Amino acid sequence: CLTSIPLFVIYEILYAILYYVPYEFFFRGFVQTGLSKSWGIKKSILFVTLLTTLLHLSKPISEIGAALFAGILFGYLAYKTDSWYYVCGIHIIVGISTDVFCALQFLSLI
């Protein structure tokens, strides 16, 4: 995938559509919104943060910490904007940026 820029771009677009959009729709749009009606917003944000942080346990410790911080921030942002779209956009930008910088490092371009 790193030998072809168009293939890399297609991969990232598909990753955004098939991973990040369903991820944020499910966790912020469905679980957090649904639970906030009966649990309240603080408990629902903390629960979703716990779930999403647990999904990052196989990653480096820095990413686990970032997932914990971002989970609270994303939950609050989704609550304040009454939408999971903004959070999804931010998550896509962060994820694709990470992939791009890792690819550039791997190719010794930075």
Helices and strands as residue ranges (DSSP letters): H 5-15, I 16-20, H 21-24, I 25-32, H 33-39, H 41-54, H 61-81, H 85-106
